[in-house]
Amino acid sequence: MTSLETIVNLSRRRGFAFPSSEIYGGLRSAYDYGPLGVELLRNVKNEWWRSMVSARRDVVGIDSAVIQSRRVWQASGHEAVFTDPLVECRGCHQRFRQDRLPKPDQCPGCGRSGTFTEPRHFNLMLRTHMGPVETDDNLVYLRPETAQGIFINFANVLRVSRQKLPFGVAQVGKSFRNEITPGQFVFRTREFEQMEMEWFCLPSEASEWFEYWVDARRRWYLDLGMHPDNLRIRPHGADELSHYSVETVDVEYRFSWGWDELEGIANRTDFDLRQHAEHSGEDLSYFDPATGTRVVPYVIEPAAGATRTTFAFLIDAYRTEQVRGSERVVLGLDPRLAPYKAAVLPLSRKPELVEPASRIADDLSRRLTVEFDVTQSIGRRYRRQDEIGTPLCVTYDFDSLDDQSVTVRHRDTMHQDRVAADRLYPYLVEHLGL
């Protein structure tokens, strides 16, 4: 099991993620993604979008605003019930979520027992104000989820897309939650990204679609290389269900601290559409041409954390192995997720090698994400590319000047092929599986 410390060190050393505002001491609840991290995160989101939207004719996308009317969150119930139980230690005055204490009666901060105050509910939404004067009349929230932006646009999307039930509406975007105890690196932060899809269907078909999406989402993680032993589906107990849900499961990953959620899949019934119809006065029903009647659709919601999922793929891909008496660190990411698909490495810094190798890198970069690296020995450069997950390395050596070929090294096997330079791109695409 890869430790949290190992992944944090890798992320900072190689440029996956850094604490936000680090030169001012950092923020424990926010992180900035570096050159490698932003590519990995983008690839995770792109793969989710491809499988959920681009590859289907029955799902469309939107991008709703981060700031929405306060009435949205009143109608959805978030303003009233989107809370966590907060307790404070009378000894050290640190505050914790009561339901996440390792030991119910012992403070994780100072170790004292029996010092907690009575729990009080703490609303997780981050507040701000629209306009120059801060009053209750212009109070708004940064959205705690992307789902409500889909529900309030249901009639708009239905009108312009001309979809028929069942169909889905998806979006990827930032959400904000005023977590009491953020932690575990990028796993639990106050600013994060979600990948959510709302699947609208007939009430009579909701249970069948719920099972369909649970299976589909599990297969998505496995298809991208996540080890099946590290993934599980956990149904919610009756006491865990959200106020809008009649059935929910979590897709969980086995982190070093235990099993924790990557994605929730919920049967939200018709709760959200009915709430917004009632509070807005707008008709959010669907006309069913098969029966000639109007119906308020049920909703099945697969809602994944983009940042959490990226973190899990990073952990799952990390491994070490012994090669000729020395340790090799490998980030065995699926090529679709790897930040760089290939690295072009001239064997030496001599201009007669660097210049043609640079031209090869420029040509590949028009179609693939490619790194060009001339520093250190070729062996060290291979090791660096292994550690950041680059599937293929292309070496331009002195023989290349004569035979117009390059050596392609495979990350996982270290096998090498000699490939003609004018056939390099088709070779890379074939072996990357793109």
C-alpha positions in Angstrom: 0.0 0.0 0.0 1.5 3.3 -1.1 1.7 5.8 1.8 0.3 9.3 1.7 3.7 10.7 2.5 5.2 9.0 -0.6 2.6 10.4 -3.0 2.8 13.9 -1.4 6.6 13.9 -1.9 6.3 12.7 -5.4 3.7 15.3 -6.2 5.8 18.2 -4.9 9.1 16.9 -6.3 7.8 16.3 -9.8 5.2 19.0 -10.1 1.8 17.3 -9.7 0.5 19.6 -6.9 1.7 22.3 -4.5 0.0 23.9 -1.5 -1.9 27.0 -2.7 -0.3 30.3 -1.6 2.8 28.4 -0.6 5.1 31.4 -0.5 2.8 32.9 2.1 2.7 29.8 4.3 0.2 27.9 2.3 -3.5 26.9 2.7 -4.1 23.4 4.1 -7.5 23.4 2.3 -6.4 24.3 -1.2 -3.8 23.1 -3.8 -2.4 24.3 -7.1 -1.8 21.8 -9.8 1.6 21.9 -11.4 2.7 21.1 -15.0 2.2 17.4 -14.6 -0.8 17.6 -12.3 -2.8 19.8 -14.6 -2.3 17.4 -17.5 -3.2 14.3 -15.4 -6.3 16.1 -14.0 -7.3 17.2 -17.5 -6.9 13.7 -18.9 -9.1 12.3 -16.1 -11.8 14.8 -16.8 -11.5 14.2 -20.6 -11.9 10.5 -20.2 -14.9 11.0 -18.0 -16.4 13.4 -20.6 -15.6 11.0 -23.4 -17.3 8.0 -21.8 -20.3 9.9 -20.4 -21.0 12.5 -23.1 -19.0 12.3 -26.3 -19.5 8.5 -26.8 -23.2 8.7 -26.2 -26.1 10.2 -28.1 -28.4 10.3 -25.1 -26.2 12.7 -22.9 -25.5 16.4 -23.4 -23.4 18.8 -21.5 -23.7 22.2 -19.9 -21.5 24.5 -17.9 -23.5 26.4 -15.2 -22.4 29.3 -13.1 -20.6 28.9 -9.9 -22.7 31.6 -8.2 -26.4 31.0 -8.5 -29.5 32.6 -6.9 -29.8 32.0 -3.1 -33.3 30.6 -3.9 -31.7 27.6 -5.7 -30.1 26.5 -2.4 -33.3 27.2 -0.4 -35.3 25.1 -2.8 -32.8 22.2 -2.9 -32.7 22.1 0.9 -29.0 22.9 1.2 -29.4 26.1 3.1 -31.4 24.3 5.8 -29.8 20.8 6.0 -26.4 20.9 4.3 -24.6 20.6 7.6 -22.0 18.6 9.5 -21.9 18.0 13.3 -19.1 20.2 14.8 -17.6 19.7 18.2 -14.8 21.7 19.9 -12.2 20.4 22.4 -12.3 22.5 25.6 -8.6 21.7 26.1 -6.9 22.8 22.8 -10.0 24.5 21.2 -9.6 22.7 18.0 -12.8 21.8 16.1 -13.7 18.5 14.5 -16.5 16.8 12.6 -18.1 14.6 15.3 -18.8 11.8 12.8 -15.1 11.6 11.7 -13.4 11.3 15.1 -11.1 8.3 15.3 -12.2 7.8 18.9 -15.6 9.4 19.8 -14.5 10.7 23.2 -10.8 11.5 22.5 -9.4 14.7 20.9 -7.1 13.9 17.9 -5.3 17.2 18.6 -4.3 17.0 22.2 -5.2 13.5 23.1 -7.5 14.4 26.1 -10.7 12.6 26.7 -14.1 13.9 27.8 -13.3 17.5 26.7 -15.7 17.9 23.7 -18.5 20.4 23.7 -22.0 19.4 22.6 -22.2 19.1 18.8 -23.7 21.9 16.8 -24.6 21.8 13.1 -22.3 23.8 10.8 -23.4 24.8 7.3 -20.8 23.7 4.7 -21.7 26.3 2.0 -19.2 29.2 1.5 -21.0 32.6 1.6 -20.3 35.8 -0.3 -22.3 38.8 -1.4 -23.2 40.2 -4.8 -22.6 43.9 -5.1 -20.8 46.5 -2.9 -23.0 46.2 0.2 -23.1 43.1 2.3 -26.8 42.5 3.3 -29.1 39.5 3.5 -30.7 40.7 0.3 -27.6 40.1 -1.8 -26.3 37.0 0.1 -25.2 34.2 -2.3 -23.3 31.0 -2.0 -20.5 29.4 -4.0 -22.1 26.2 -5.2 -21.4 23.1 -3.1 -22.3 20.8 -6.0 -22.7 21.2 -9.7 -26.0 19.2 -9.8 -28.4 22.1 -9.1 -27.1 24.0 -12.1 -28.4 21.0 -14.2 -31.8 20.9 -12.5 -32.6 24.6 -12.9 -31.7 24.3 -16.6 -33.8 21.1 -17.2 -36.5 22.9 -19.2 -33.8 24.9 -21.2 -31.9 21.8 -22.1 -35.0 19.8 -22.9 -36.2 22.6 -25.3 -32.9 23.0 -27.2 -31.6 19.4 -27.3 -35.0 17.8 -28.1 -33.9 14.7 -26.1 -36.5 12.1 -25.1 -36.5 10.1 -21.8 -34.3 8.6 -20.8 -31.4 11.1 -21.3 -28.6 12.7 -19.3 -27.1 16.1 -18.7 -23.5 16.3 -17.6 -21.1 18.9 -16.4 -17.6 19.2 -15.0 -16.7 22.1 -12.7 -15.6 23.6 -9.5 -17.5 23.2 -6.2 -16.8 24.6 -2.8 -17.5 23.3 0.7 -16.4 24.8 3.9 -15.0 21.5 5.3 -14.4 21.5 9.0 -11.4 19.2 8.8 -9.8 19.2 5.4 -6.9 16.7 5.0 -5.3 13.8 3.3 -3.6 16.1 0.7 -5.9 16.8 -2.2 -8.6 14.3 -1.1 -10.6 16.6 1.1 -10.3 20.3 0.3 -12.6 23.3 0.4 -12.2 23.9 -3.4 -12.5 20.9 -5.7 -13.8 19.7 -9.0 -16.7 17.4 -9.7 -17.8 15.3 -12.6 -21.6 14.9 -12.4 -24.3 13.6 -14.6 -28.1 13.7 -14.0 -29.9 10.9 -15.8 -33.6 11.7 -16.2 -35.9 8.7 -16.6 -39.4 7.4 -16.1 -40.1 6.7 -12.4 -40.9 3.1 -13.3 -37.5 2.6 -14.8 -35.4 4.3 -12.1 -34.3 1.1 -10.3 -33.1 -0.5 -13.5 -31.2 2.6 -14.5 -29.7 2.8 -11.1 -28.1 -0.6 -11.4 -27.0 0.2 -14.9 -25.0 3.3 -13.8 -23.5 1.5 -10.8 -22.1 -1.1 -13.1 -21.0 1.4 -15.8 -19.2 3.6 -13.4 -17.3 0.7 -11.8 -16.2 -0.5 -15.2 -14.9 3.0 -16.1 -12.3 2.9 -13.3 -11.3 -0.6 -14.1 -10.9 0.1 -17.8 -8.5 2.9 -17.0 -6.3 0.5 -15.1 -7.4 0.8 -11.5 -6.7 -2.4 -9.6 -9.9 -4.3 -8.8 -8.8 -5.1 -5.3 -8.6 -1.4 -4.5 -12.1 -0.6 -5.7 -15.5 -1.5 -4.1 -19.1 -0.6 -4.2 -20.6 0.2 -0.8 -24.4 0.7 -0.4 -25.5 3.4 2.0 -27.4 2.4 5.1 -30.8 3.9 5.8 -29.2 6.3 8.3 -26.7 7.6 5.7 -29.1 8.5 2.9 -29.3 12.1 1.9 -32.7 13.9 2.2 -33.3 13.6 -1.5 -32.2 9.9 -2.0 -34.0 6.6 -1.7 -30.9 4.6 -2.7 -27.2 5.5 -2.9 -23.9 3.6 -3.3 -20.4 4.9 -3.0 -17.6 3.9 -5.3 -14.7 3.6 -2.8 -11.0 3.3 -3.1 -8.7 1.7 -0.6 -6.4 4.5 0.5 -3.6 4.1 3.0 -5.9 5.4 5.7 -8.8 3.0 4.7 -11.7 2.9 2.3 -13.0 6.3 1.2 -15.3 7.7 -1.4 -14.5 8.5 -5.0 -18.0 8.8 -6.3 -21.6 8.6 -5.2 -24.4 7.2 -7.3 -27.8 8.1 -6.1 -31.5 7.7 -7.0 -32.6 11.2 -6.3 -36.2 10.4 -7.3 -38.1 13.5 -8.5 -37.2 15.5 -5.4 -35.1 18.2 -7.1 -37.3 19.0 -10.1 -40.4 19.1 -7.9 -38.7 21.4 -5.4 -37.5 23.8 -8.1 -40.9 23.7 -9.8 -42.6 24.6 -6.5 -40.3 27.4 -5.5 -39.9 28.9 -9.0 -43.4 28.4 -10.3 -42.0 27.0 -13.5 -43.2 23.7 -15.1 -40.3 21.2 -14.9 -42.3 18.2 -16.1 -41.8 16.1 -19.2 -44.4 15.3 -21.8 -44.3 11.6 -22.6 -45.5 11.1 -26.2 -45.9 7.4 -25.6 -48.7 7.9 -23.1 -49.8 11.5 -23.9 -49.3 12.5 -20.3 -46.9 14.7 -18.3 -44.5 13.2 -15.8 -41.8 14.6 -13.5 -38.8 12.4 -14.2 -36.8 10.5 -11.6 -33.0 11.2 -11.6 -30.1 8.8 -11.3 -26.9 10.8 -10.4 -23.4 9.5 -10.8 -21.3 12.2 -9.1 -17.5 11.7 -9.0 -14.8 13.9 -7.6 -12.3 14.8 -10.3 -9.6 15.7 -7.9 -10.2 12.6 -5.7 -10.3 10.4 -8.7 -7.0 11.9 -10.1 -5.4 11.3 -6.7 -6.6 7.7 -6.6 -5.2 7.0 -10.1 -1.9 8.5 -9.0 -1.7 6.3 -5.9 -2.9 3.2 -7.8 -0.2 3.6 -10.5 2.7 4.0 -8.2 5.1 1.1 -7.8 8.8 0.4 -7.1 10.9 -2.5 -8.4 14.5 -3.6 -8.4 16.4 -3.3 -11.7 20.1 -4.5 -11.7 20.5 -3.8 -8.1 18.9 -0.3 -8.0 15.4 0.8 -7.3 13.2 1.9 -10.2 10.1 4.0 -9.4 7.3 3.6 -12.0 4.1 5.4 -12.3 2.2 2.9 -14.4 -0.6 5.2 -15.6 -2.8 4.1 -18.4 -1.5 6.0 -21.5 -4.8 7.8 -21.8 -4.2 9.4 -18.4 -0.4 9.9 -18.6 0.6 13.6 -18.5 3.1 13.1 -21.3 2.4 10.4 -23.9 6.1 10.4 -25.0 9.4 12.0 -24.2 12.0 12.8 -26.9 15.5 12.4 -25.6 18.6 13.2 -27.7 21.4 10.9 -26.5 23.8 13.8 -25.9 23.7 17.6 -25.9 25.7 17.8 -29.1 23.9 20.1 -31.7 23.9 17.4 -34.4 21.6 15.3 -32.1 19.7 18.0 -30.3 18.5 19.9 -33.4 16.9 16.9 -35.3 15.5 15.5 -32.1 13.9 18.9 -31.4 12.3 18.8 -34.8 10.8 15.4 -34.1 9.5 16.6 -30.7 7.9 19.7 -32.4 6.2 17.5 -35.0 4.8 15.1 -32.4 3.7 17.9 -30.1 1.1 19.0 -32.7 -0.8 15.8 -32.0 0.4 14.4 -28.6 1.6 15.9 -25.3 5.4 15.4 -25.5 8.3 16.4 -23.3 11.8 17.2 -24.7 14.6 16.6 -22.3 18.4 17.0 -22.8 19.6 17.2 -19.2 21.6 14.4 -17.4 22.5 11.0 -18.6 20.2 9.0 -20.7 19.7 6.5 -17.9 18.7 9.2 -15.4 16.3 10.7 -18.0 14.7 7.2 -18.5 14.2 6.9 -14.7 12.6 10.4 -14.5 10.2 9.6 -17.3 9.3 6.3 -15.5 8.6 8.1 -12.3 6.2 10.7 -14.0 4.4 8.0 -15.9 5.5 8.6 -19.5 4.7 5.4 -21.4 7.2 5.8 -24.3 10.6 7.4 -24.6 12.1 8.2 -28.0 15.9 8.4 -28.2 17.7 10.1 -31.0 21.3 8.8 -31.1 24.4 8.9 -33.4 23.1 6.0 -35.5 20.0 8.0 -36.2 22.1 10.4 -38.3 22.8 7.6 -40.7 19.7 5.3 -40.6 17.0 8.0 -39.9 15.6 5.8 -37.1 15.1 6.2 -33.4 14.9 3.9 -30.4 11.6 3.7 -28.6 11.7 2.4 -25.0 8.6 1.1 -23.3 8.0 2.2 -19.7 6.5 -0.9 -18.2 8.8 -3.5 -19.8 11.8 -1.4 -20.7 11.8 -3.2 -24.1 13.3 -1.2 -26.9 12.4 -1.0 -30.6 14.1 0.6 -33.5 11.6 2.6 -35.5 12.0 4.6 -38.7 11.5 8.3 -37.9 8.9 8.7 -40.7 6.9 5.9 -39.1 7.3 7.1 -35.5 3.8 8.8 -35.0 1.8 5.7 -36.2 4.0 3.5 -34.1 3.3 5.6 -31.0 -0.4 5.8 -31.6 -0.6 2.0 -32.0 1.3 1.3 -28.8 -0.3 4.0 -26.7 -3.7 2.6 -27.7 -5.0 6.0 -28.6 
